[in-house]
Amino acid sequence: MTSTTETKTTRKPSYVAYQVRDTGSGKSFFNRIGVAFAHKDSRGYDILLEAVPLDGRICLRDIAEKKEQQ
């Protein structure tokens, strides 16, 4: 039997989790705080956070390939 941590690290995450803080000037700061993995039945996600924000919001963004970002 494999542990949950092992399973998560061998699969590719579906989303990246960011803490988003909005400033008064209309600018937003994104700080990467974790990832999300899709369930096998595609009906939910496991979210692994390395930090929990005290303020702001959490935004999940799909992971784009490096070629698409250029």
DSSP file (Angstrom, degrees, kcal/mol; ACC not computed):
  #  RESIDUE AA STRUCTURE BP1 BP2  ACC     N-H-->O    O-->H-N    N-H-->O    O-->H-N    TCO  KAPPA ALPHA  PHI   PSI    X-CA   Y-CA   Z-CA
    1    1 A M              0   0    0      0, 0.0     2,-0.3     0, 0.0     0, 0.0   0.000 360.0 360.0 360.0 136.0    0.0    0.0    0.0
    2    2 A T        -     0   0    0      1,-0.1     2,-0.1     2,-0.0     0, 0.0  -0.701 360.0-115.2 -96.8 150.0    1.3    3.5   -0.9
    3    3 A S     >  -     0   0    0     -2,-0.3     4,-2.2     1,-0.1     5,-0.2  -0.370  24.8-112.7 -77.8 161.9    0.9    6.5    1.4
    4    4 A T  H  > S+     0   0    0      1,-0.2     4,-2.3     2,-0.2     5,-0.2   0.892 118.0  53.0 -60.5 -40.6   -1.1    9.5    0.4
    5    5 A T  H  > S+     0   0    0      1,-0.2     4,-2.1     2,-0.2    -1,-0.2   0.913 108.4  49.6 -63.4 -43.2    2.0   11.6    0.2
    6    6 A E  H  > S+     0   0    0      1,-0.2     4,-1.3     2,-0.2    -1,-0.2   0.930 111.2  49.4 -60.4 -45.6    3.7    9.2   -2.2
    7    7 A T  H  X S+     0   0    0     -4,-2.2     4,-1.1     1,-0.2     3,-0.3   0.903 111.3  49.2 -62.0 -42.5    0.6    9.0   -4.4
    8    8 A K  H  < S+     0   0    0     -4,-2.3    -1,-0.2     1,-0.2     3,-0.2   0.872 109.8  50.5 -66.8 -37.3    0.4   12.8   -4.6
    9    9 A T  H  < S+     0   0    0     -4,-2.1    -1,-0.2     1,-0.2    -2,-0.2   0.735 109.1  51.0 -77.0 -20.5    4.0   13.3   -5.5
   10   10 A T  H  < S+     0   0    0     -4,-1.3     2,-0.2    -3,-0.3    -1,-0.2   0.690 102.8  71.0 -88.3 -18.7    4.0   10.8   -8.3
   11   11 A R  S  < S-     0   0    0     -4,-1.1    26,-0.0    -3,-0.2     0, 0.0  -0.621  88.5-114.0 -93.0 156.9    0.9   12.4  -10.0
   12   12 A K        -     0   0    0     -2,-0.2    -2,-0.1     1,-0.1    -3,-0.1  -0.770  33.7-117.4 -90.4 131.9    0.9   15.7  -11.7
   13   13 A P        -     0   0    0      0, 0.0    24,-0.2     0, 0.0    50,-0.1  -0.317  11.2-150.1 -67.7 151.7   -1.2   18.4  -10.0
   14   14 A S  S    S+     0   0    0     22,-2.5    49,-1.4     1,-0.2     2,-0.3   0.793  76.5  19.7 -87.4 -33.5   -4.1   19.9  -11.9
   15   15 A Y  E     -AB  36  62A   0     21,-1.8    21,-2.2    47,-0.2     2,-0.4  -0.928  64.8-133.9-137.4 157.1   -4.0   23.4  -10.3
   16   16 A V  E     -AB  35  61A   0     45,-2.8    45,-2.4    -2,-0.3     2,-0.5  -0.940  24.6-138.2-108.1 136.7   -1.7   25.7   -8.5
   17   17 A A  E     -AB  34  60A   0     17,-2.6    16,-2.9    -2,-0.4    17,-1.3  -0.832  23.1-175.5 -97.8 131.4   -3.0   27.4   -5.4
   18   18 A Y  E     -AB  32  59A   0     41,-2.7    41,-2.8    -2,-0.5     2,-0.5  -0.949  25.6-133.9-123.3 144.1   -2.1   31.1   -4.9
   19   19 A Q  E     -AB  31  58A   0     12,-2.8    12,-2.2    -2,-0.4     2,-0.5  -0.863  29.2-157.1 -88.0 130.3   -2.8   33.5   -2.1
   20   20 A V  E     -AB  30  57A   0     37,-3.1    37,-1.8    -2,-0.5     2,-0.5  -0.949  12.1-172.9-116.5 125.0   -4.0   36.7   -3.7
   21   21 A R  E     -A   29   0A   0      8,-2.3     8,-2.6    -2,-0.5     2,-0.4  -0.970  12.7-150.3-116.5 122.6   -3.7   40.1   -2.0
   22   22 A D  E     -A   28   0A   0     -2,-0.5     6,-0.2     6,-0.2     2,-0.2  -0.726  10.1-149.0 -90.4 138.6   -5.4   43.0   -3.6
   23   23 A T    >   -     0   0    0      4,-3.0     3,-1.4    -2,-0.4    -1,-0.0  -0.587  27.6-109.7 -99.1 167.0   -3.9   46.5   -3.0
   24   24 A G  T 3  S+     0   0    0      1,-0.3    -1,-0.1    -2,-0.2    -2,-0.0   0.705 114.8  64.2 -67.2 -19.7   -5.7   49.8   -3.0
   25   25 A S  T 3  S-     0   0    0      2,-0.2    -1,-0.3     1,-0.0     3,-0.1   0.361 120.9-102.0 -87.9   6.4   -4.2   50.8   -6.3
   26   26 A G  S <  S+     0   0    0     -3,-1.4     2,-0.3     1,-0.3    -2,-0.1   0.472  83.6 126.2  88.8   1.4   -5.9   47.9   -8.2
   27   27 A K        -     0   0    0      2,-0.0    -4,-3.0    -5,-0.0     2,-0.4  -0.717  45.2-153.0 -93.7 144.8   -2.8   45.7   -8.3
   28   28 A S  E     -A   22   0A   0     -2,-0.3     2,-0.5    -6,-0.2    -6,-0.2  -0.932   3.3-148.0-118.9 142.5   -2.8   42.1   -7.0
   29   29 A F  E     -A   21   0A   0     -8,-2.6    -8,-2.3    -2,-0.4     2,-0.5  -0.944  10.3-157.1-110.5 128.0    0.0   40.1   -5.6
   30   30 A F  E     -A   20   0A   0     -2,-0.5     2,-0.5   -10,-0.2   -10,-0.2  -0.909   9.2-175.8-107.1 127.0    0.0   36.3   -6.2
   31   31 A N  E     -A   19   0A   0    -12,-2.2   -12,-2.8    -2,-0.5     2,-0.2  -0.980  27.2-126.5-123.6 117.1    2.0   34.1   -3.8
   32   32 A R  E     +A   18   0A   0     -2,-0.5   -14,-0.3   -14,-0.2     3,-0.1  -0.448  37.9 162.9 -66.1 126.2    2.1   30.3   -4.6
   33   33 A I  E     -     0   0A   0    -16,-2.9    17,-4.0     1,-0.2    18,-0.9   0.422  54.7 -40.5-125.9  -2.4    1.0   28.3   -1.5
   34   34 A G  E     -AC  17  49A   0    -17,-1.3   -17,-2.6    15,-0.3     2,-0.3  -0.994  52.8 -97.6 169.9-165.0    0.2   24.8   -2.8
   35   35 A V  E     -AC  16  48A   0     13,-2.0    13,-2.8    -2,-0.3     2,-0.4  -0.917  17.5-136.9-142.7 165.8   -1.4   22.6   -5.5
   36   36 A A  E     -AC  15  47A   0    -21,-2.2   -22,-2.5    -2,-0.3   -21,-1.8  -0.995  11.3-156.7-130.7 137.4   -4.6   20.7   -6.2
   37   37 A F  E     - C   0  46A   0      9,-2.8     9,-2.6    -2,-0.4     2,-0.1  -0.937  20.7-123.0-113.7 133.1   -4.9   17.1   -7.5
   38   38 A A  E     - C   0  45A   0     -2,-0.4     7,-0.2     7,-0.2     2,-0.1  -0.468  28.5-115.1 -71.7 142.7   -8.0   15.9   -9.3
   39   39 A H    >   -     0   0    0      5,-2.8     3,-1.8    -2,-0.1     5,-0.2  -0.404  26.3-112.5 -70.8 155.8   -9.8   12.8   -7.9
   40   40 A K  T 3  S+     0   0    0      1,-0.3    -1,-0.1     2,-0.1    -2,-0.1   0.824 119.6  51.8 -60.2 -32.1   -9.8    9.7  -10.1
   41   41 A D  T 3  S-     0   0    0      1,-0.0    -1,-0.3     3,-0.0    -2,-0.0   0.407 108.3-126.9 -87.0   4.2  -13.6   10.0  -10.5
   42   42 A S  S <  S+     0   0    0     -3,-1.8    -2,-0.1     2,-0.1     3,-0.1   0.723  81.4 110.0  60.3  25.5  -13.2   13.7  -11.6
   43   43 A R  S    S-     0   0    0      1,-0.1     2,-0.3     0, 0.0    -1,-0.1   0.262  80.8  -2.2-113.0  11.1  -15.7   14.8   -9.0
   44   44 A G        -     0   0    0     -5,-0.2    -5,-2.8     2,-0.0     2,-0.3  -0.983  62.9-116.2-178.0-177.7  -13.4   16.6   -6.6
   45   45 A Y  E     -C   38   0A   0     -2,-0.3     2,-0.5    -7,-0.2    -7,-0.2  -0.974  11.0-136.8-139.5 149.6   -9.9   17.7   -5.7
   46   46 A D  E     -C   37   0A   0     -9,-2.6    -9,-2.8    -2,-0.3     2,-0.6  -0.952  26.0-155.6-101.2 126.7   -7.3   17.2   -2.9
   47   47 A I  E     -C   36   0A   0     -2,-0.5     2,-0.6   -11,-0.2   -11,-0.2  -0.922   6.8-165.8-109.4 122.6   -5.7   20.5   -2.1
   48   48 A L  E     -C   35   0A   0    -13,-2.8   -13,-2.0    -2,-0.6     2,-0.4  -0.925  10.3-168.5-108.9 111.4   -2.2   20.4   -0.5
   49   49 A L  E     -C   34   0A   0     -2,-0.6   -15,-0.3   -15,-0.2     3,-0.1  -0.832  22.2-169.9-104.2 137.5   -1.3   23.8    1.0
   50   50 A E  S    S+     0   0    0    -17,-4.0     2,-0.3    -2,-0.4   -16,-0.2   0.589  83.7  18.1 -92.8 -16.1    2.2   24.7    2.2
   51   51 A A        -     0   0    0    -18,-0.9    -1,-0.2     2,-0.0   -18,-0.0  -0.984  68.3-140.4-150.8 152.2    0.9   27.8    3.9
   52   52 A V        -     0   0    0     -2,-0.3     2,-0.1    -3,-0.1   -33,-0.0  -0.972  27.0-130.7-118.4 117.8   -2.5   29.1    5.0
   53   53 A P        -     0   0    0      0, 0.0     3,-0.1     0, 0.0     5,-0.1  -0.383   9.3-157.5 -70.8 143.3   -3.2   32.8    4.3
   54   54 A L  S    S+     0   0    0      1,-0.1     2,-0.3    -2,-0.1     0, 0.0   0.695  80.3  13.6 -88.2 -23.4   -4.5   34.9    7.2
   55   55 A D  S    S+     0   0    0      2,-0.1     2,-0.2     0, 0.0    -1,-0.1  -0.883 103.4  40.3-142.1 175.1   -5.9   37.5    4.8
   56   56 A G  S    S-     0   0    0     -2,-0.3     2,-0.3   -37,-0.1   -35,-0.2  -0.530  85.3 -74.8  83.5-152.9   -6.6   37.8    1.1
   57   57 A R  E     -B   20   0A   0    -37,-1.8   -37,-3.1    -2,-0.2     2,-0.5  -0.916  30.4-115.0-141.3 164.8   -8.1   35.0   -0.9
   58   58 A I  E     -B   19   0A   0     -2,-0.3     2,-0.4   -39,-0.2   -39,-0.2  -0.919  28.6-168.3-106.5 130.3   -7.0   31.6   -2.4
   59   59 A C  E     -B   18   0A   0    -41,-2.8   -41,-2.7    -2,-0.5     2,-0.5  -0.972   9.4-152.6-119.9 128.9   -7.1   31.3   -6.2
   60   60 A L  E     -B   17   0A   0     -2,-0.4     2,-0.4   -43,-0.2   -43,-0.2  -0.903  17.6-176.7-100.5 126.2   -6.8   28.0   -8.0
   61   61 A R  E     -B   16   0A   0    -45,-2.4   -45,-2.8    -2,-0.5    -2,-0.0  -0.963  28.0-113.4-123.0 138.9   -5.3   28.3  -11.5
   62   62 A D  E     -B   15   0A   0     -2,-0.4     2,-0.7   -47,-0.2   -47,-0.2  -0.332  37.8-105.5 -67.5 155.0   -4.8   25.5  -14.0
   63   63 A I        -     0   0    0    -49,-1.4     2,-0.3   -50,-0.1    -1,-0.1  -0.729  35.9-156.1 -87.8 115.5   -1.2   24.6  -14.8
   64   64 A A        -     0   0    0     -2,-0.7     2,-0.1     1,-0.1     5,-0.0  -0.654  22.4-108.2 -90.5 146.3   -0.2   25.9  -18.3
   65   65 A E    >>  -     0   0    0     -2,-0.3     4,-1.3     1,-0.1     3,-0.7  -0.409  28.5-116.0 -67.8 149.8    2.6   24.3  -20.2
   66   66 A K  H 3> S+     0   0    0      1,-0.2     4,-1.0     2,-0.2     3,-0.1   0.847 115.6  58.6 -57.5 -35.5    5.7   26.4  -20.5
   67   67 A K  H 34 S+     0   0    0      1,-0.2     3,-0.4     2,-0.2    -1,-0.2   0.885 105.2  49.8 -62.3 -38.2    5.2   26.7  -24.3
   68   68 A E  H <4 S+     0   0    0     -3,-0.7    -1,-0.2     1,-0.2    -2,-0.2   0.809 106.9  55.2 -70.7 -29.6    1.8   28.3  -23.8
   69   69 A Q  H  <        0   0    0     -4,-1.3    -1,-0.2     1,-0.2    -2,-0.2   0.719 360.0 360.0 -77.1 -21.2    3.1   30.8  -21.3
   70   70 A Q     <        0   0    0     -4,-1.0    -1,-0.2    -3,-0.4    -2,-0.2   0.464 360.0 360.0 -81.6 360.0    5.8   32.2  -23.7
